[in-house]
Amino acid sequence: MHTSTSPQYSIIASCDVAAAMMEAPGGTALVEESILEALDFRRAMRKVDEEWGKDWWFQVWGPDVICDEGIGSQEDWMIRAEDDWHGFGKLAPGFNMLDPIKATVVTPGLSLDGMFGETGIPASIVTKYLAEHGVIIEKCGLYSFFIMFTIGITKGRWNTLVTALQQFKDDYDKNQPMWRILPEFAAANPRYEAMGLRDLCQQIHDFYKTYDVARLTTEMYLSDMIPAMKPSDAFAKMAHREIERVSIEDLEGRITAILLTPYPPGIPLLIPGERFNKTIVDYLRFARDFNERFPGFETDVHGLVKREVDGKRGYFVDCVKQ
């Protein structure tokens, strides 16, 4: 199963692969089978929601109405500006379509408009839980993870996921201790052993909420990216070792010599030759503080280096020498 970081990444992005599948012998039937399995999964999740979800349940991001059986039609998956389920705002009519074989599972705690709830279940904890129950999710976002119904995904496989999510809900509602439900993870991270699952979810949720990380991760990509030199010149500085490692606290205004890429969403934030601004530095402070507070759930930022200096652990980025 593959993942993405937010609902936006479920937008259709695999036209070439789909076209190749369609042209292969029996390709049309294989594509239809994948779509059918994806819709059966969605219908199963909605059925569980009706039976179990009076307090909460995981939602599958997508249109409010899907066909009761079969694969439906292309029109069912068009993204319209007047619909409020997607959160994209104004869109050109007939231009955007959600790929039905890509399913984003949304966990409770964060609304489409970026507002945090009183309680929440970060997706990183859910994916750790699923991993110890035989379902591997490659990557996830703050409150969502992504699965893709490629060739070979059968009802037996996605039914395992649904069952594991039901077990997670039961363990969460009972606040089961981590040593019991995630023994391997608890053994590797003893600080969580005696902690209840619901308590841990709430601690991480409150940390996200305190830093308003949903807003921060949006604003850092919208902030002014100021080029100070050409990327090739910045690379030349690195090749000639005219760089230095700069602490997070001293980064504002400095010129990066490397590609800085936070995961999620896995999109480059700064390229060599651009300057750090306050918003980006604030995000790196969040990543540092979160990683120190919750080891085992680290926020990965490609280009951010952790090392010890004078016996103290610090976080640094390679910048062009001043």
C-alpha positions in Angstrom: 0.0 0.0 0.0 1.3 3.5 -0.9 0.6 6.7 0.9 0.4 10.4 0.5 0.4 13.3 2.9 -2.9 15.1 2.4 -6.1 14.7 0.4 -4.8 16.9 -2.3 -2.4 14.2 -3.4 -5.3 11.9 -4.3 -5.9 14.0 -7.4 -5.4 11.9 -10.5 -1.6 11.8 -11.3 -1.1 8.4 -13.0 -2.5 8.9 -16.5 0.5 7.3 -18.2 0.4 4.2 -15.9 -3.4 3.9 -16.4 -3.0 4.2 -20.2 -0.4 1.4 -20.2 -2.6 -0.8 -18.1 -5.5 -0.2 -20.5 -3.5 -1.1 -23.5 -2.2 -4.4 -22.0 -4.0 -7.6 -22.7 -7.0 -7.7 -20.3 -6.0 -4.2 -19.1 -9.5 -2.8 -19.1 -10.8 -5.6 -16.9 -7.8 -5.1 -14.5 -8.5 -1.4 -14.2 -12.2 -1.9 -13.6 -11.3 -4.5 -11.0 -9.1 -2.0 -9.2 -11.8 0.6 -9.2 -14.4 -1.9 -8.0 -12.2 -2.9 -5.0 -11.6 0.8 -4.2 -15.3 1.5 -4.2 -16.1 -1.7 -2.2 -13.5 -0.4 0.4 -15.2 2.9 0.6 -18.7 1.3 1.0 -17.3 -0.9 3.7 -15.9 2.0 5.6 -19.2 3.9 5.4 -21.1 0.8 6.6 -18.8 0.6 9.6 -19.3 4.3 10.2 -23.1 3.7 10.3 -22.8 0.9 12.8 -19.8 2.1 14.9 -19.3 5.8 14.2 -21.7 7.5 16.6 -18.7 9.0 18.5 -16.0 8.8 15.8 -14.7 6.8 12.9 -12.2 7.2 10.1 -13.5 8.9 7.0 -12.4 8.3 3.4 -11.9 11.6 1.6 -14.0 11.9 -1.5 -17.5 12.7 -2.8 -20.4 12.6 -0.3 -22.4 10.3 -2.6 -21.0 7.2 -4.4 -22.9 4.5 -6.3 -24.5 1.7 -4.2 -22.8 -1.0 -6.3 -20.5 -1.4 -9.2 -18.0 1.2 -10.3 -20.4 4.0 -11.3 -19.4 6.6 -13.9 -16.6 9.1 -14.4 -19.0 11.9 -13.6 -19.2 10.7 -10.0 -15.6 11.7 -9.5 -15.5 15.2 -11.0 -14.4 17.8 -8.5 -16.8 20.8 -8.6 -16.3 24.2 -7.2 -19.7 24.2 -5.5 -19.0 21.0 -3.5 -17.6 21.5 0.0 -16.1 18.0 0.6 -12.8 18.7 -1.1 -11.7 22.1 0.4 -10.1 23.3 -2.8 -12.3 26.4 -3.3 -12.8 27.8 -6.8 -12.1 25.3 -9.6 -12.6 25.4 -13.3 -15.6 23.2 -14.3 -14.9 19.8 -15.8 -11.2 20.2 -15.3 -10.3 18.2 -12.1 -11.1 14.7 -11.3 -10.4 12.5 -8.3 -8.8 9.1 -9.1 -11.1 6.5 -7.5 -8.3 4.0 -7.0 -6.5 6.4 -4.7 -8.1 6.5 -1.2 -7.1 9.0 1.5 -8.2 7.9 5.0 -8.7 10.9 7.3 -8.3 10.6 11.0 -10.2 12.8 13.5 -8.7 16.0 14.8 -8.3 18.5 11.9 -11.0 20.0 9.7 -10.6 20.9 6.0 -10.2 24.6 6.9 -7.3 23.8 9.2 -9.1 24.0 12.5 -8.0 21.6 15.3 -10.6 19.8 17.3 -10.6 19.4 21.1 -9.4 15.8 20.6 -7.6 14.2 17.8 -5.8 11.1 16.5 -2.6 11.9 14.5 -2.1 9.6 11.5 1.4 8.8 12.6 0.1 6.8 15.6 -2.4 5.0 13.4 0.2 3.9 10.9 2.5 2.7 13.7 -0.4 0.6 14.9 -1.2 -0.7 11.5 2.4 -1.7 10.9 2.4 -4.0 14.0 -0.9 -5.5 12.7 0.5 -6.4 9.3 -0.6 -3.3 7.2 2.3 -1.2 6.0 1.6 2.4 5.1 4.7 4.0 3.5 4.0 7.6 4.4 1.3 9.7 6.0 0.3 13.2 6.7 -0.7 14.9 10.0 -4.3 13.5 10.0 -4.5 11.4 6.9 -2.8 8.4 5.2 -3.2 7.1 1.7 -3.7 3.7 0.0 -3.8 2.9 -3.6 -5.8 0.1 -5.2 -3.3 -1.1 -7.8 -3.5 -4.5 -9.6 -3.5 -7.3 -7.0 -5.3 -5.4 -4.2 -8.1 -7.8 -3.2 -11.0 -7.7 -0.8 -9.0 -9.9 1.5 -6.2 -7.3 1.8 -8.3 -4.2 2.3 -10.6 -6.1 4.7 -7.5 -6.6 6.9 -7.1 -2.9 6.9 -10.7 -2.3 7.9 -10.5 -4.9 10.7 -7.3 -3.3 12.0 -8.9 0.1 12.1 -11.8 -1.3 14.0 -9.4 -2.8 16.5 -7.6 0.5 16.8 -10.9 2.2 17.6 -11.6 -0.3 20.3 -8.1 0.0 21.8 -8.3 3.8 21.6 -11.7 4.0 23.3 -10.4 1.7 26.1 -7.1 3.7 26.3 -5.2 0.4 26.2 -1.5 0.7 27.3 1.1 0.9 24.6 3.0 -2.1 25.9 0.0 -4.3 25.2 -1.1 -3.1 21.8 2.2 -2.0 20.3 4.8 -4.2 22.1 7.6 -3.8 19.5 7.3 -0.1 19.3 7.0 0.2 23.1 10.1 -1.9 23.5 12.1 0.3 21.2 10.7 3.4 22.9 10.3 2.6 26.6 9.0 6.1 27.5 5.7 5.2 26.0 5.3 1.7 27.6 2.9 2.6 30.4 1.1 5.3 28.4 -2.4 4.8 27.2 -3.1 4.9 23.4 -5.7 7.7 23.8 -3.4 9.7 26.1 -0.6 9.5 23.6 -2.8 10.6 20.7 -4.0 13.5 22.8 -0.5 14.6 23.7 0.7 14.7 20.1 -2.6 16.3 19.0 -2.2 19.1 21.6 1.4 19.6 20.5 0.3 20.1 16.9 -2.5 22.4 18.1 -0.1 24.5 20.2 2.2 25.1 17.2 -0.8 25.5 14.8 1.2 23.2 12.5 -1.5 22.9 9.9 -1.4 26.7 9.3 2.4 26.7 9.6 3.0 24.0 7.0 0.7 25.9 4.6 2.2 29.4 5.2 5.8 28.2 4.8 5.1 27.2 1.2 3.3 30.5 0.5 6.0 32.6 2.2 8.4 34.7 0.1 11.2 32.6 -1.3 14.1 35.1 -1.9 16.8 34.0 -4.3 20.2 35.3 -3.3 22.2 33.4 -5.9 21.8 30.9 -8.7 21.4 27.3 -7.6 24.5 26.4 -9.7 26.5 29.0 -7.8 25.3 27.7 -4.5 26.2 24.1 -5.6 29.6 25.4 -6.5 30.0 26.8 -3.0 29.2 23.3 -1.6 31.5 21.6 -4.1 34.4 23.9 -2.9 33.5 23.4 0.7 32.6 27.1 1.1 29.7 26.2 3.4 29.1 25.9 7.1 26.5 24.2 9.3 24.2 26.8 10.9 22.0 26.3 13.9 18.2 26.7 13.5 18.3 29.8 15.8 20.8 31.5 13.4 19.2 30.5 10.1 17.0 33.5 9.3 18.5 35.4 6.4 21.1 32.8 5.6 21.5 31.2 2.1 20.9 27.5 1.9 23.4 25.3 0.2 21.1 22.3 0.1 17.6 21.3 -0.9 15.3 21.5 2.1 12.4 19.1 1.9 9.9 18.4 4.8 8.0 15.1 4.9 5.1 15.5 4.8 4.4 16.7 2.2 7.7 15.7 0.5 7.8 18.9 -1.7 11.0 20.9 -1.8 10.7 24.0 0.3 14.0 25.8 -0.4 16.4 25.1 -3.2 20.2 26.0 -3.0 20.7 29.7 -3.3 17.5 30.8 -1.5 17.3 32.6 1.8 15.6 31.3 5.0 12.7 33.5 6.2 11.1 33.5 9.7 8.2 31.3 8.7 10.4 28.5 7.5 12.7 28.8 10.6 9.5 28.6 12.8 8.6 25.3 11.1 12.1 24.0 11.7 11.8 24.9 15.4 8.6 22.9 15.5 10.3 19.9 13.9 13.2 20.1 16.4 10.9 20.5 19.4 8.5 17.7 18.2 11.4 15.3 17.5 12.8 15.9 21.0 9.5 15.5 22.7 8.2 12.4 20.7 11.0 10.2 19.6 9.7 7.4 17.4 7.3 9.8 15.6 10.0 12.1 14.2 9.1 14.7 11.6 11.6 14.1 8.7 13.1 17.1 7.0 15.6 16.3 4.3 18.5 18.7 4.7 18.1 19.2 8.5 21.1 17.6 10.3 21.1 16.5 13.9 24.4 16.4 15.7 26.0 16.9 19.2 28.1 20.0 19.9 29.8 20.3 23.3 27.6 17.5 24.6 24.4 19.1 23.5 22.2 17.9 20.7 21.4 20.5 18.0 19.8 20.8 14.6 21.7 22.4 11.7 21.4 23.2 8.0 24.3 23.6 5.6 24.5 27.2 4.4 26.7 29.3 2.2 29.6 30.9 4.2 29.0 34.5 4.8 
